[in-house]
Amino acid sequence: MGEAGELQKKKMAEELYADGPQLKMKAEEPDDTVDARPDRSERFFIFGKKRNGTEQQSKTSPTSRYRVVAPTFQYNMDYKKVGKCIIINNKNFEDKTGMGTRDGTDKDAVELQKSFRRLGFEVSIYNDQTCDEMQKLLRQAAEENHSDAACFACIFLSHGEEGLIYGIDGSMAIKNLTMLFRGDKCKSLIGKPKLFFIQACRGSEFDEGIQTDSGPANDALETDANPRYKIPVEADFLYAYSTVPGYYSWRNPGRGSWFVQSLCEILNEHGKQLEIMQILTRVNHMVATSFESQSDNPCFSEKKQIPCLVSMLTKELYFCKPIQAE
């Protein structure tokens, strides 16, 4: 072939090899499946990577195909308004539901209104809503323009079962209400926290508790049930349930529910300093350690409760800017 031909052949081979790893990746890496994603840890160096037991700082090269993006791990609260807070307070139920009057819930609603106003929310209370009224109310809220708001909050005070919340005329799926604020339905809240607090039973089980060194509290109690880039549409939601799946949720007729009492106390004391998960973890601790049912009926006495947090938040949420460590 001659020397010129050999050099040309070698040059072509080198040019093909320069794209070789990329071509190989495309050829050998299958499409994503619904069950798992391939390991792409070599592509993203947000936190650096470890080699031979030592942490390496991320580096970029002129030929890198992927842009290194340092994420911001706090929600932006620099908006004109903190946002709306809707409180749905259902106390009196139609006979056909078989549900009793929720004495103590008005105390919950008033204390929640005070606490969330202190955080800067615009709070509205809606009493004794039917299922249709709850749906209409939240649909209207989701259709509003929240562009000048940092987040959105909604609080349900009602009877409930697992996955269900009661209007005064019957029950409906909680998801049918919360889904109105998904990213594909409420565009002005995309990327912003959507907070749902749910004071309601999730079943008919009792938490018997386990003996510790702390003593019981004295309460006369009732329960809340009779026997630019793509992000997931479900992202940035937080659900704070008063109890775990399957269990009763306790309410004091005079002082309000255990969960709301604790939530308001922690918000009033730490709401502008701590991150939301720190706040709710302290609420969990207070409910778990400071309350125990007392009743003349032994079936309802000496019971415990633990709230349940379900978070799809993608950043930390502070209701004001946290103090930076020096």
C-alpha positions as CSV (number, residue, x, y, z in Angstrom):
1,M,0.0,0.0,0.0
2,G,3.0,2.3,0.6
3,E,3.9,4.6,3.4
4,A,1.3,7.3,2.6
5,G,-1.5,4.6,2.5
6,E,-0.4,3.2,5.9
7,L,-0.4,6.6,7.5
8,Q,-3.9,7.3,6.2
9,K,-5.1,4.0,7.4
10,K,-3.6,4.7,10.9
11,K,-5.2,8.1,11.0
12,M,-8.6,6.8,10.1
13,A,-8.3,4.2,12.9
14,E,-7.3,6.8,15.4
15,E,-10.3,9.0,14.4
16,L,-12.7,6.1,14.8
17,Y,-11.1,5.2,18.2
18,A,-11.6,8.8,19.5
19,D,-15.4,8.2,19.4
20,G,-15.0,4.6,20.4
21,P,-16.1,4.7,24.1
22,Q,-19.2,6.8,23.3
23,L,-20.1,4.4,20.4
24,K,-19.5,1.5,22.6
25,M,-21.7,2.9,25.3
26,K,-24.5,3.5,22.9
27,A,-24.2,0.0,21.5
28,E,-23.9,-1.9,24.8
29,E,-26.1,0.2,27.2
30,P,-29.8,-0.9,26.9
31,D,-32.7,1.5,27.2
32,D,-33.9,2.3,30.7
33,T,-36.5,-0.1,32.1
34,V,-39.2,0.6,34.6
35,D,-37.5,-1.5,37.2
36,A,-34.0,0.0,37.4
37,R,-31.6,2.3,35.7
38,P,-28.1,1.4,34.5
39,D,-25.2,2.5,36.6
40,R,-24.3,6.0,35.4
41,S,-22.2,7.0,38.3
42,E,-19.2,7.7,36.0
43,R,-21.2,10.4,34.3
44,F,-22.2,12.6,37.2
45,F,-19.6,14.0,39.6
46,I,-21.8,16.3,41.7
47,F,-20.3,15.1,45.0
48,G,-17.0,13.8,43.7
49,K,-16.3,10.1,43.5
50,K,-14.1,7.6,45.3
51,R,-11.2,5.8,43.8
52,N,-9.1,3.3,45.8
53,G,-10.8,4.5,49.0
54,T,-10.0,8.2,48.5
55,E,-12.4,10.8,47.5
56,Q,-11.7,12.6,44.2
57,Q,-12.9,16.0,43.4
58,S,-15.0,16.2,40.2
59,K,-13.2,17.4,37.1
60,T,-14.4,18.5,33.8
61,S,-12.7,18.1,30.5
62,P,-13.1,20.0,27.2
63,T,-14.4,16.8,25.6
64,S,-16.9,15.9,28.4
65,R,-20.4,15.3,27.0
66,Y,-22.1,16.1,30.4
67,R,-22.4,19.4,32.1
68,V,-21.6,19.4,35.8
69,V,-24.4,21.1,37.8
70,A,-24.0,21.9,41.5
71,P,-27.5,21.6,42.9
72,T,-29.0,24.1,45.3
73,F,-30.4,22.1,48.2
74,Q,-32.8,24.7,49.6
75,Y,-36.1,25.8,48.2
76,N,-36.2,29.4,47.1
77,M,-38.3,31.4,49.5
78,D,-37.5,34.8,47.9
79,Y,-41.0,35.4,46.7
80,K,-43.5,38.1,47.3
81,K,-45.6,35.8,49.4
82,V,-45.0,32.6,51.4
83,G,-48.1,31.1,50.0
84,K,-51.7,30.0,50.8
85,C,-52.7,27.7,53.6
86,I,-56.2,26.2,53.3
87,I,-57.6,24.5,56.4
88,I,-60.6,22.2,55.9
89,N,-62.2,21.7,59.3
90,N,-65.0,19.1,59.3
91,K,-66.8,18.8,62.7
92,N,-70.4,17.9,62.1
93,F,-71.3,14.9,59.9
94,E,-74.5,13.7,58.3
95,D,-76.2,10.8,60.0
96,K,-75.7,8.6,56.9
97,T,-71.9,8.6,57.4
98,G,-72.2,7.1,60.9
99,M,-69.5,9.5,62.0
100,G,-69.7,11.4,65.3
101,T,-69.1,15.1,66.0
102,R,-65.4,15.9,66.2
103,D,-65.3,18.0,69.4
104,G,-62.0,19.8,69.8
105,T,-61.4,20.3,66.1
106,D,-62.3,24.0,66.3
107,K,-59.5,24.5,68.7
108,D,-57.2,22.8,66.2
109,A,-58.3,25.0,63.4
110,V,-57.8,28.2,65.4
111,E,-54.3,27.3,66.7
112,L,-53.2,26.2,63.2
113,Q,-54.4,29.5,61.7
114,K,-52.3,31.4,64.3
115,S,-49.2,29.2,63.7
116,F,-49.3,29.3,59.9
117,R,-49.9,33.1,59.9
118,R,-46.8,33.5,62.0
119,L,-44.9,31.8,59.3
120,G,-46.3,34.3,56.7
121,F,-49.0,32.1,55.1
122,E,-52.4,33.6,54.0
123,V,-54.7,31.2,56.0
124,S,-58.3,30.5,55.2
125,I,-60.6,28.1,57.2
126,Y,-63.4,26.2,55.6
127,N,-65.8,24.5,58.0
128,D,-68.0,21.4,57.4
129,Q,-67.2,20.7,53.7
130,T,-68.9,18.0,51.6
131,C,-66.8,15.9,49.4
132,D,-67.9,17.9,46.3
133,E,-67.1,21.2,48.2
134,M,-63.6,20.0,49.1
135,Q,-62.9,19.0,45.5
136,K,-64.2,22.3,44.2
137,L,-62.3,24.3,46.7
138,L,-59.0,22.7,46.0
139,R,-59.5,22.6,42.3
140,Q,-60.0,26.4,42.4
141,A,-56.9,26.8,44.5
142,A,-54.8,24.7,42.1
143,E,-56.1,26.7,39.1
144,E,-54.9,30.0,40.7
145,N,-51.7,31.6,39.8
146,H,-49.1,30.9,42.5
147,S,-46.2,32.5,40.6
148,D,-45.6,35.1,43.4
149,A,-45.7,32.4,46.2
150,A,-43.0,30.2,47.5
151,C,-45.1,27.2,48.5
152,F,-48.6,25.9,49.2
153,A,-50.1,24.2,52.3
154,C,-53.4,22.4,53.0
155,I,-54.6,21.0,56.3
156,F,-57.4,18.4,56.6
157,L,-59.1,18.0,60.0
158,S,-61.7,15.3,59.7
159,H,-62.6,11.6,60.2
160,G,-60.7,9.2,58.0
161,E,-59.7,5.7,56.9
162,E,-56.6,4.5,55.2
163,G,-56.3,6.5,52.0
164,L,-59.6,8.3,52.6
165,I,-60.7,11.6,54.1
166,Y,-64.3,12.3,55.1
167,G,-66.4,15.2,53.9
168,I,-69.5,15.7,56.0
169,D,-71.5,13.6,53.6
170,G,-69.1,10.7,53.0
171,S,-65.6,9.7,52.2
172,M,-63.3,10.2,49.2
173,A,-59.7,9.4,48.3
174,I,-57.1,11.8,49.6
175,K,-55.2,11.4,46.4
176,N,-58.1,12.8,44.4
177,L,-57.6,16.1,46.2
178,T,-53.8,16.2,46.4
179,M,-53.3,15.2,42.7
180,L,-54.8,18.5,41.7
181,F,-51.5,20.1,42.6
182,R,-49.3,17.8,40.6
183,G,-46.7,19.4,38.3
184,D,-48.7,18.5,35.2
185,K,-51.9,20.1,36.6
186,C,-50.7,23.1,38.7
187,K,-47.9,24.7,36.6
188,S,-47.3,27.7,38.9
189,L,-46.3,25.4,41.8
190,I,-43.8,23.4,39.7
191,G,-40.6,23.0,41.7
192,K,-42.2,24.5,44.8
193,P,-43.1,22.6,48.0
194,K,-46.7,21.5,48.4
195,L,-47.5,20.6,52.0
196,F,-50.4,18.5,53.2
197,F,-51.1,17.9,56.9
198,I,-53.8,15.3,57.7
199,Q,-55.4,14.9,61.1
200,A,-57.6,11.9,60.6
201,C,-57.7,8.2,61.5
202,R,-56.1,5.7,59.0
203,G,-57.7,2.6,60.4
204,S,-59.1,1.1,63.6
205,E,-55.9,-0.4,65.2
206,F,-54.6,0.8,68.6
207,D,-50.9,1.4,69.4
208,E,-50.5,-0.3,72.7
209,G,-47.1,1.2,73.2
210,I,-44.1,-0.3,75.0
211,Q,-43.1,0.5,78.6
212,T,-40.4,3.2,78.9
213,D,-39.3,5.4,81.7
214,S,-41.8,8.2,80.8
215,G,-45.1,8.4,82.6
216,P,-48.6,8.7,81.0
217,A,-50.4,12.0,80.5
218,N,-53.9,12.4,81.8
219,D,-56.4,13.0,78.9
220,A,-60.0,12.3,78.2
221,L,-59.8,11.4,74.6
222,E,-61.7,10.5,71.4
223,T,-60.6,9.1,68.1
224,D,-61.0,10.5,64.7
225,A,-62.9,7.5,63.3
226,N,-65.7,5.3,64.1
227,P,-64.9,1.6,64.3
228,R,-37.1,23.5,32.4
229,Y,-35.9,20.2,32.8
230,K,-38.2,17.4,33.5
231,I,-39.1,16.6,37.1
232,P,-41.6,14.0,38.3
233,V,-45.1,15.3,38.5
234,E,-45.3,13.8,42.0
235,A,-42.2,15.7,43.1
236,D,-42.1,18.4,45.9
237,F,-45.0,17.0,47.9
238,L,-44.9,16.4,51.6
239,Y,-47.6,14.5,53.5
240,A,-47.6,14.8,57.3
241,Y,-50.2,12.3,58.7
242,S,-51.2,12.4,62.3
243,T,-50.8,8.6,62.5
244,V,-49.4,5.6,60.7
245,P,-51.4,3.5,58.2
246,G,-54.0,1.3,59.9
247,Y,-54.2,3.2,63.2
248,Y,-56.5,5.5,65.1
249,S,-55.7,9.2,65.6
250,W,-56.4,10.7,69.0
251,R,-58.1,14.0,69.8
252,N,-58.8,15.7,73.1
253,P,-62.3,17.3,73.1
254,G,-61.0,20.3,75.1
255,R,-57.4,20.8,73.8
256,G,-57.6,19.4,70.3
257,S,-55.7,16.5,68.7
258,W,-52.4,15.3,69.8
259,F,-50.8,15.9,66.4
260,V,-52.1,19.4,66.0
261,Q,-51.2,20.4,69.5
262,S,-47.6,19.2,68.9
263,L,-47.4,20.7,65.4
264,C,-48.4,24.1,66.6
265,E,-46.1,24.1,69.6
266,I,-43.1,23.2,67.5
267,L,-44.0,25.6,64.7
268,N,-44.4,28.5,67.2
269,E,-41.1,27.8,68.8
270,H,-38.9,26.7,65.9
271,G,-40.9,27.3,62.7
272,K,-38.6,30.1,61.5
273,Q,-35.3,28.4,62.5
274,L,-35.5,24.7,61.7
275,E,-35.9,22.8,58.4
276,I,-39.3,21.3,57.8
277,M,-38.1,17.7,58.4
278,Q,-36.4,18.7,61.7
279,I,-39.7,20.4,62.7
280,L,-41.8,17.4,61.9
281,T,-39.3,15.0,63.6
282,R,-39.7,17.0,66.8
283,V,-43.5,16.8,66.3
284,N,-43.1,13.0,66.1
285,H,-41.1,12.9,69.3
286,M,-43.6,15.1,71.2
287,V,-46.6,13.0,70.1
288,A,-44.8,9.8,70.9
289,T,-43.5,10.8,74.3
290,S,-46.0,13.4,75.7
291,F,-49.3,11.8,75.1
292,E,-51.1,8.6,76.3
293,S,-54.9,8.0,76.3
294,Q,-56.8,7.7,79.6
295,S,-60.4,6.4,79.5
296,D,-62.9,4.7,81.8
297,N,-63.2,2.1,79.0
298,P,-60.0,-0.1,79.3
299,C,-60.2,-0.8,75.6
300,F,-59.4,2.9,74.9
301,S,-57.0,3.5,77.7
302,E,-53.2,3.7,77.8
303,K,-52.9,3.9,74.0
304,K,-50.1,5.7,72.1
305,Q,-49.7,7.3,68.7
306,I,-46.9,8.2,66.2
307,P,-47.3,10.5,63.2
308,C,-46.1,9.5,59.8
309,L,-44.2,11.6,57.3
310,V,-44.2,10.9,53.6
311,S,-41.8,13.2,51.7
312,M,-41.2,13.7,48.0
313,L,-39.5,17.0,48.7
314,T,-36.3,17.5,46.6
315,K,-34.7,20.2,48.7
316,E,-34.6,21.5,52.2
317,L,-37.4,23.8,53.2
318,Y,-36.9,26.7,55.6
319,F,-39.7,29.2,56.1
320,C,-37.0,31.8,56.4
321,K,-33.3,31.8,55.5
322,P,-31.3,29.6,57.9
323,I,-28.4,31.1,59.8
324,Q,-25.2,30.3,58.1
325,A,-22.5,28.7,60.2
326,E,-19.3,30.8,60.4
